[in-house]
Amino acid sequence: MDLREKALEYHINGKIEINVKKPCQTADDLSLAYTPGVAVPCKEIEANPELAYKYTNKGNLVAVISDGTAVLGLGDIGAVSGKPVMEGKSVLFKKFANVDAFDIELDEKDPDKIVEICKALAPTFGGINLEDICAPKCFYIEKKLQESVNIPVMHDDQHGTAMITTAGLINALEITGKKASDVKVVVSGSGAAGIACARMYRNLGVKHITMVDSKGVIHSGRTDLNAEKKEFVIDTEARTLGDAMKGADMFLGLSKAGVVSKEMVASMAPNPIIFALANPNPEITPEDALSVRDDIMMGTGRSDYPNQVNNVLGFPFIFRGALDVRATKITENMKMAAAKALAQLAKEEVPSSVRDAYNGKEIKFGKDYIIPKPFDPRVLLVVAPAVAEAAVNDGVSLVKEFDKAAYVEQLKKLQ
């Protein structure tokens, strides 16, 4: 059975379902689950809306919402065509962080209408994960929606990728002995993920960022730039990706396969960092890059190469931490806390259970292991607490008293 047949077989009848977690076997159970008993919590919530977190599943429920305009490398394929991806996102929420998630595909492309629809749905959920919405409207939708609701909203295509690559960059800088303020970073692809990554790198201290889109370098002479791209305008004589790559310390690829040549890699600074994340085929393969020089630290989006940049390391645990302290939004500090927690975890000794999941191979902090593995169960125990603590410190959580050690013990019970 080839990949196509296996994939279709796997997705038959969908990948998620609803289960009942309270008894409903007797007449007494029914009277509690529905009428007349259900009126009691309804009245309690009416008197104090925060009690919805106590008496319903709101505090563990995330909406995965998409309009299908930028689906996982497939582009604008429409809402219903993107449903398998959104279901998959729900699977990962549950599998990795025990967060219940429900996918909602919107047959609507007008950003203001999408905001209004999501705003109307917000009372149901503890958080909203926007997914596969094209740029630049994804920026507008996320901003306007977060201003309208008091639950966390995150566009994972932006912030998940930014958080994981920032974690990788933190460790890559440590290994190479370079400083964030000194490195020259080139970003190929200025869509949602590229802009978010560049913004987070700036928060990390990176000062020299060259953005490149399909028309070339984003420079001060361009007159065709949206508001997000204008944030990264620089005065430079570089016009092509090849020009920008000369002397670069880091290349981040969020564009398309094959756009980076061996010559471009050869022109980079000593000990360069290359995150080539185009899927399924990267901007340059590790084989081609390493054929030119052996001082490269490289990551891709693929599981068959070292340093896989996989968003599953981020969004389940960011929402887990945010939900558990009833956060009203996800702040920059919460995202950076997640990135730093991931970076620190990669430095710790890897347990045998993780090595066994990867064919018993040695996994040790270094140029081929700067990002934790997706199936490392410790990710939940470090990222969610870091996010929760940052939310409390930023004053965006409804929970005001937070015991981090006790919370870690609580998370262990979910595993």
N, C-alpha and C positions, 0 to 999 in steps of 0.2 A: 504494500500500500504506500503510495507516494505522499508527499506533504499535502497536496491538494485534497486527496481523499481523506487523509487523517484529520485535516482541519475541518472539513465539512462534517465528518462523523462526530468530531468532538463538539461541534456547535449545534447539533440536532436538538431541538426543543429548548434551546437557550442554556444558560450556564448558572442562573440564579433562581431561587424560589423563596417563598415566604413560609416560615415555620412558626407554630404557636408555642410559646414558652411558658404559658400558665395552664393549669388543668382546665379542661372543658369537657367533663365526662358525665356530670350530673345536673339535675335541675338547679341545685344550689350554685354550682359553678356558672351555669348560664345566667343566673340572676345577678351574679357579680360581674361577669364579663360584659354583659349588656344590660338591658333594663330589668329591674330598676336600679341596681347597684351602681351602674356607670354614672348616674347623675351625681353621685357624691364627689368623685374627683373632678367632674366638670365644674361644680360649684366652687370647689377649692381653688381651681385654676382661675376661674372668673374673678375671684377675690384677690388672687396673687398669681399673675401669669408665670412667674419664675417656677412655680410648682409643676409646670408642664414637664420640666426636666426630671422631676421626681415621679410623677404619676403616668408618664407616657414614654415612648421610645425616642422622643425628640433629642435627648442628650447623646444618643448613639446612632443617629441617622443622618447620612449625608446624601444630598442630591447630586448626581452626576449629570450635568446639563450640557447639551451640545446642539448646535444648529447644522452640524455636518458639513461645514464649509472648509475645514482644514483637517481632514481625517488621516492621521497616522501615515503620512507619506503618500496618501491616495488623493488628496486634494478635496475639492468641493464635490462630494459624491451624494450629498443629500442626507436629510435627517435619518430616514429609516435605514439607509445603507450603512450608516455609521453605528447602528444599534449594537452589532456584535462587539465593537470596540468599547462602547460605554458599558455593556454588560461585563466585559472583561475587566474594566476598571473596578466595577463593583466586586468582582471576584477577588481582586487583589486587596481591596480595602478589608474584606472579611478575612482572607487567608493570613495576611501579614499583621493586622492590627485589631482584628475582631470588631471592626466598625461596620455596621450595617449600611449599605448604600443602595440607592434605587436610581436606575437610569431613566432620564427624561429627554427624549429627542423632540426638538421643537421644529415644526414646519413653518419657520419664520426667520427671516434674515434681517429685518429692520432692527437695528441695535436698540432703539428706544422701546420698541414693543417687547423685545427680549427682556430688557430691564424690568418692564412693567409685569410681564408674566412671572419672572423669577421673584419679584417683590411680592406678588400675590401668593406664591407658593411658600414663601419663607416661613410662615408659622409652623409648617409641618416638620421642618428640618432643624438640626443643630448646626449645619454647615452646608455650604454650596461649593461644589467642585466644578468650575467651568472647564470644558474640555473641547479641544479641536474646533475652536472658533478662530477664524482667520484674522490676521492683523490688517489694518490697525484697529478695527472695530473692537477687538478683544480687550484692548486697553480701556477704551471708553466704557464698555459694558461692565468690566470689573470695577472700575472707579465709581461709576454712577450707582451700580448696585450696592456696593459696600457703603456708600453714603446713605442708602435708603433702608438698609436692614441692620439689625443688631446681632447678626450671627456672622461667623467668618466666611469670607468669600475668597477663593483662590483659583486662578487660572493656572492649572498645573503645567501646561505646555510652557508657560513662562517661568514660574517660580520653582517648580520641581527641578527642571533642568539647571536653572541658575544655582540652586542650593547644592546639587550633587557636584557640578563642575567647580563650584567654589571650594567645596571640601577637598576635591582632588588638587586644585590649585594651591591650597594652603600647604598640603603635604609635599607637592612638587617643589614649591619654593623652599621648603625646609631642606629637602634632599639636595637640591642644587645650590643651596646657600645664597639664593637671590632674594632681594627685597621687593615687596609688592610695589613700593613707590618708584622703583627703578626699572621694572620690566616693561618691555614694549609688547603689547598684546594686539594681535590681529584677529578680528572676528569676521568670518565669512558667512553672511546671512544675517539680514537685519530685520527679520520678522519678530514674532512675539518672543521666542526663546532667546534670540540673539540680543535683543534690546534688554531683556530682563537680566541676562548674564552680565552684560556690560555694566548695567546699573549696580549689580551686586559686587562686581569686581571693584568698582569705584568705592563702594562702602568698605571694602577690604583694604583699600589704600592704593589701588592701581591708578596711576595718573596718565599713562600713555596708552590710549586705546585707538586703534584705527579700525573703523567699521567699513565693510565692503558689501555692497548689494549687487544685484544682477547687472547694474550699469557701471560698476567700478567703485572706487574709493569715495566715501562720503566726505567731501571736502567743501571748503568755503565758497567755491565757485558754482556749486550745484544749486539749481533753482527748482528742482523737482522733488523736494523732500517733505515728508509729513512731519508733524510736530515731534514725534518720538525720534525720528532720525536726526532732526535738527539738534537734539541734545548732544550728539556726538560729532558734530561738524568740527573739523580741524583745518588749520592752514598747513598745507603740504603740497609738494610737487608730485607725490605719488598718485597715480591714476588707476593702476591695475592691481590685482591681487599679487601678481609677481613683484611689482614695485614695493608694495606694502610689506611683503615677507622678508625683504632684505634686512638682516640684522634683528629680526623679531625674536623675542624670547619665548613667546607662546602663540600658537595658532589654535583658535577655536572654530571648528567647522560645523555649521548648522545650515548647510546649503544643499549641495548635490554631489553625487559620486564623481570622482575623477578631476575635480577642479584644481587640485594641487599636484604639481609635477615634482619629479625628483630634483630638478634644478632649483625649485623654490625651497625645498627642504635643505638642500646644500647651502643655500644663501642665508639661512637663519643663524642666530647667535649660538655660541657654544652651549651645550646642554639644553637644547630646546625642548619645550613642552608642546605636544601635539595632541589635541582632543579632536579627532575627526569623527563626527557624530552623525553624518548622513546615513540614513537607513534605507534599504538593507546593506548598501555598499558605501563605505566611507569616502571622504574626499581624496584620501590616498590610503592604500592598504599598509599595514605594518610591514609587510614583506618589502614593498617598494621603498618605504621610508628608510627602513633599516639597511637596505642595500646601498644606500648613499652614505650613511654615517651610523655609528653605533652608540652615540651619546644621547640618543633621543629617549624621552619619557613619554609614552604614548598611551592613549585611551581611545576606545571606540564605543559605539552603542551595541556591539555584538558580544555574545556570551562566549564565542570561540576565540577571543583574544583577551590578553590581560587588561585590567582596569576598565571593566565594563561600566559605562555611565548609564545607569538604569534608574528611571524615576521612581521605581517601586521602593527605592531606598528612602524616598522622601515623603510623598503625599500621604500614605497611610498613617505614618507616625506623626506628621505635622498635625493632621486632623485629630488623631488620637489625643495628643497632648492638649490641643485647643478645646476639644469637646469636654475633656475631663475637668477643666477649670472653667468651663462655660464661657470661653472667650467670645468677645463680640466682634473681633477682627483678627487678622494675622498681620503682625507688624514686621518691619524690617529686622528688628532685634530678634524676633522669634525665628525668622528664616536663617539669620546668621548664627543663632544659637544651635540650630539644627545642623548647619554646615560644620561648625566647629566640633560638635559632638561626634559627627561622622568621621571627621579627620582624626580626632583623638582615638576613636575606636580602631582605626586601621593600624595604629601603632602598638596595640596590645596583642598579646599572644593569642593565636587563633586556636579555638578548641578543636579537638579531634572530630567532633560531629560535623563541623563545617568542612574540614579537610575531606572527610568521607563523602560528603555531598559533591565534592569536586575531584572524585577519583583518587583520593588519598594524596594528592599533590601537596608538596610543601608550600605553605602560604605564609610569607613573612614580609614585614614592612620593608619596602624598597621600591625601586623604579617600576617593577612589575606588579606591585600591590600597594596602591596609594588610596584606594577606595574599598570599603568593606564589601563583602559578597552579599548579593541579594538574599540568600537563604541563611544568613547569619542571624540567629534568634536574638542576639544581644542588641541588634539595632533598635528594636522596640524599647529596650530597657535604658538606652542612652538618649535617643532622639526625642521620644515623647516627653520624658521628664525635663529635658533642656527647653523644649518648646513651652511646656506648661509653666515652668519657672519664669521664663522670659515674659510670658503673658501676664503673670501676676506682678512681676516687677514693673512692667509697662503700664499697669493699671487698666488693662483692657479685659480683665476676667471678672466674672461675677463671684467666683470663689476668691476670698481674700486671704484666708489662712491656708498655707500650702506647706506640707511636710514632704520634702522630696524623697527622703529615704522610705517613708511609709508608702508613698506613691509607687516607687519601684517595686516594693513587695506586692502591692496590689496588681501591678502589671504582670508579675511573674505568674499569677494565678490564671491569666488569660492564655498562657502558653501550654 
